Amino acid sequence: MPRWVGALLFFGTAFLVWGGLHAWFHFRLAGALDLGPRARLALRIGLGVLALAYLGARGLEAVAGHRAALALLWPGALWMGFLSVAVSGLFVVEVAVALPAWILKAAGAVTPDAAHAAVRWAVLAALAAAVGLSGWGLSRALSPPRISDHEVRLAGLPASLDGFRIVVASDIHAGELVTPGRLEGIATAIDAADADLVLLVGDLTDEQDGGDGTAFARLARVRSRHGVLASTGNHEFYSGGPSVLRALDGAGIRVLRQGHTVVAGGLVVAAVDDPAFLEGGRGAVAAGIDRALDGRPAGLPVVLLSHQPLAVEHAARAGVGLMLCGHTHGGQIPPFHLVTGLAFDFREGVHRVGDMTVSVSRGAGFWGPPMRVFADPEVVRITLRAG
């Protein structure tokens, strides 16, 4: 399938779902609160404005620049997050309250007024919970990422590298709503992790062509005894592709693309591009992994960077000892915890696949809604052990 057809299908589906969610939200809210004709019209107009706010902000950004769009971008992004959390709660109301109330009313077990009152109070409770969770999620997204510590044993790791610390940061999404101040908080967390090697696993920026280079320059300066290596993410592709990669290289961050390098004389670090860069998309990841490992020194353990947790079993069979991924954001906000779990075998955390360890980071930043609900931002620190 041509890329433009895939993009058209994706965005067309997204627009239909987004519009459908607003229609459902209007139906449930107007019905539960017994809104009159004027109030329903006002609600429809308000929801229409909010639904278009984020898209309008992105259009304004393209025409007038990022700063001009911020006044519209923030409310649009906040609304995206709130509606996502709210419809998750309203779905529970539909299943746990509205449907049973309808069945009991049809059977004559409760009066229509009692059934309506039960639904109304459940909707109000769901909206109150959504407000609270959204506020909490905003505070979590804007907080510095936590350091998540793990130990991983790698067969073939030289004894001299026992205790070697790899610090992994993914999904920073510099630009848009991840401001320079927020980026500094992420870089400070990486500095505090006292890394032997820093690995950046894609989606580092949302700035067109990498912006003015300030974000990449700061990431290149993080504390690391053996430097900073990176792999591509889908947002590097969306933000300019080759121009973003040139900006990374100019900042001193080496991007591995279907290739590998040897670090500290005893550790192979390899990387495969995000499917957005690969001809063939997701189906080309396994072949990309093979190209990345081709010609690697025999006997040394392999750490593989792959922005999306794809072709995991293939990587294990190919001899990778540790696979580092991101992309999922740990779900970031409901209902995407469920959606992400359906799309990928692993949503977050550390897992074993055969003889390989897979680490999927929740990410250090956020995308879209500046919220993180039950998916705190993190920087992953992995201590390698020989064995």
N, C-alpha and C positions, 0 to 999 in steps of 0.2 A: 504493500500500500504506500503511495507517495506520502511524503511528510505533510504536505499541505492538506491532503484529505484527512489524515489522522488528526491534524490540528483543528480542522473544521468540525470534525465529529466531536472532538473533546470539548471545544468551546461551545458548540451548539448544545451539547448535552448539559454542560454546566449552566448555561443561560436558562434552559428549560427547568432544570432542577431549582435554580435560584428563584425563578418566578413562581414555580409551584410551591416552594416553601413559604413565600410571602402570601400567596393566596390562601394556603392552609392556615397560616398564622392569623390572617384577617378573619377567616371563617370562624375559627375557634374562639378568638378574642371577642369578636362582635356578638357571637351567639351567647357566649357565657355571661357577658356583661349586659345583655339586653340593650345594645346600643340602638338608638333611633336612626332615621335616615340621614340626618345631618352629621351625626357623630360617625356613622359608617363612611360617609363621603370624606370627612376629615381624616379618618383613619386610613382610607385608601390612598389619599393624596400624600399623607405623611410616609406611609410605607413605600410608595413609589419613589419619593425623593430619597429616602434612605437606601433603597435598593440600588439606585443609580449613583449614589455618592462616591463609592469607591471607583467605579468605572469612570465616572466623570473626572475624578482626581487624577487617574492615570492618563486620561486624555489631555487634561490641562497641563500635566507634567511634561508631556511630549511637546506641547506648544510653547509653554511659558516657563518651564523649568521646575525643578524639584521644590524650591522654596515657595513658589507661588501656589503649588498644589497642596502644601501641608495643611492649610486651614480646612480643606475638604477631605484630605486623605485620612486624618485622624478620626473624625466622626464616622467616615465610611468604614474604616477598618474596625473600629470599636463596634459598630452595628453588626458587621459580619460575625464578629465573635459572639456578641450577645445573642443574635438570632440562632446561631449554631447551638449554643448551650440551651436556649429556650425551647427550640423545637425538639431537642433530645428529651427535655422534661415533659413537653406536651405529648410526645409519643408514648411515654410511660402513662400519662393521664388517659390517653385514648384506650390503651390496653387494660390498665388496672382499674379505671373508674368509669369512663364514658361507655365502653362496651358492656360491662356488667350492669350499669345503670339502665342502659337501653333494654337489655334482656329482662331485667326485673320489671321494668315498666311495661314491656310488652306482655309479660306473664301476669300482670296485675298485682305483683307482690309489693310494689311501691307506687306512690302517686306520681304523676308527671312533675308536680312541683318539687317533690323530694328528690327525684332523679336530677332535675335541672339544678337544684341547689347543690347537690353533691358534685356535679361537674363544675359549677361555677367556683366553688371553694377550692377544688383541686387545681383548676386553671390558675387561680390567683396564687396558690401556694407554689405552683411550678414557676410562675413568673417571678415571685419573690426569691425563690431559690436561684433562679437564673441571674438575677441582679447581684445577689451575694457571691455566687461562684464567679461571675464575670469580674467583679471588683477584686476578688482574691486572685483570679488568674492574671489580671493586669499587674498586680503587685509582684507575682512570681515571675512574669516575663521580664519585668524591668529590674529584677534583682540580679546581682552577679551570679554567674553559674557556679554550681558546686563542683567539687572535685570528687569523682567516683573512682574509688581504688579497686583494682583487681590484680591478682597474681596469675600468671600464665606460664606453664612449663612448656618449653620448646625442645623437642628432640633435636639434638645436634648443635644446640647453642654452646659455644665455647665457655669453659669455666670462667674465663676472664670477663665475660659479659653477664655472668650471673648477677642479678640485681639491676640490670640495665633498665632505665625508666623511659617508656614511650608515653608521651602526652598527646592525646588525640582531641582535636576540635573539629567539629563539622557544623554545617548549617548556620553560619554566622549571619549571613544575609545583610552585610554592611550596606548602608544606604536606606532608602525608603524610610522606615520608622526606626531602624537600628542606627541611632545617631552616633556621632563621634564619641560622645560621652559614654554611651552604652558599649561601643567597641572597645574603649579604653578599659572598661570594667572586665570585659572578656579577656583582653590581652594581659591585664594584671593578674587574673586568675591563672592563666597559662604560666606567667612568670613565677607565680607562687608555687606551682607544681614542681619546679626544679627538675626540668627534663634533661635527659641525655639526648633525646631526639623528639622534635615536634612534628607531627603529621597532621596536615589539614585535609580533611576528606570531603571536599566539594561544597558547593553552594556558599562560597565565601562572600559573594557580593551580589547586589541587585542594582548597582550603579552602572549606567550605560558605559561600555568600554572600560570599566574599572574605575570610573570617576577620575578624580585628579591625582590618584595614586597614594593619597594620604593613608587610606585604610590598609592597603597592601604594604606600605612602608612600615607601618606600626606592627603588622603581623610578622614581617621579616625580622624585626628587632626583638622578638620575644626570646626569653632566656632558654637557650638550648646548646648543649655542648657540641652537638654534631649537626647543627643547622636545622633548617625547615624544609620539608618536602611536602608536596601537595598532589592531589588528584583532582580531576574535573568533576563538577556537578552539573545538573541540568540548568541551573540558573546562570552559570558561566556561559552556557550556550545561548540562553535567552538574552543575556546582557551584552552580547556582541561577539561571542565565540573567539575567533583568532585575536581580536583586539584586546580582549580580557586576558588571554594567555600571554600576549606580549607585555601587558602591564604587570602581570605577576613576575615574569622573567626579569623585567626591568627593575622590579623592587628587590630582586635577589631571592625569590622563592622559586625553586626548581619544581616544575610540574612534570611528573612522570606519566607518559601516555603510551600504553602497551609496551612498557619497558621496565627496567629494573636498575638498581644500583646496589653496591655493597657498602654498608655502613660499619664503621669501627672494625673493619677487617674480618667480621664474622657473622654479619646479619644481612640477608638479602631483603631489600625493600622494593616491591614491585607495585604497579598500579595499572588499572584498566579504566578507560574513559567511561563516563556516564553514557547510557544508551542514546541520549540526545545527540552525542557527537559521533556515534557509530552508525555506519551504513548498515541497515538491518535492524537497528534499535535493540530491544531487549534480547532478541534472538541471536544477536552477534556478541553478547557478553562472553560466552564460553570461549569462542574463538579468540576474543581479545585477551582473555586470561592466558590462553596458550601462547600468544605472541609476547605477552609481558614476561612470561617465564622462560621463553626460548633462550638458550645459551647461558642460563644462570650457572654459577659455580656449583659443582656437585658437592653434596655433603653439608651445605650450609642451610640453616633454617630460613624459611620464607615468610615475610609479612606482606600481605596483599591489601592494597587500598582499593576499595570499590564503593563509590558513593551509595549506590543502591544495593541492598542485600539480595543479589540475584546470582544465579548459577552457583549457589553455595556448595551443592554436592559435587559439582564439577571441579571447583577449586580444591575441595578436600581430596578428591581422587588425583588431582594434578600435583599433590605434594605440598600444598600451602599449609603452614603450621598455625598461622594466625591471620584471620581476615577481619579488616576494620571497615565498618560501614556507617552510614548516617541516613539521611533523606527522610526517614519516617517521622522525625520530631517526637517520637514516642506517642504519636497521636495528636499532641499539642492541646486540642480541646475536643470535647464531645461534639458530634458522634464519631469523630475521626479516629478515636481509639479503636472502634469496631471496624471502620472502613479500612484502616491501615492493616489491621490484623487479618483481614480477608485478602488484601493485596499481596502481602509478604508473609513468608514463613516466620520471620522474627520481627517484632515491633521495636524492641529495645532490650538491653541487657547483654549478658554473656551466655553463650550456648556452645554445646559440643556437637559437631557433625563429623562422625568418624574419628579420625585422629586430629582433626582441626578444631581450633577454638574460633568462634565468631563473636565479635563485639559490635553491637549496633548502638550507636550513641543517640540520645534524645536531641542532641544539638545544643549549641551554646547561645544561639539567638532565637529568632522566630520569623515567620513569614505571614503576611496578611494581618490577621487580628493580633494586636499586641497583648496576647493572653496565653497563659499556659495553665491548664487545669489538669491536675493529676499527672503532669509530665514536666517536672521542673527542668530548667536548663542545666546542662552539665558539661564539664570538661573531663574526659576519661584519662586516668593515669594507670598504665599497665606496667607492672614490674615483671620482667622476664626472669624466669628461673631455668637453669640447666637441668635436664633430666630426660 
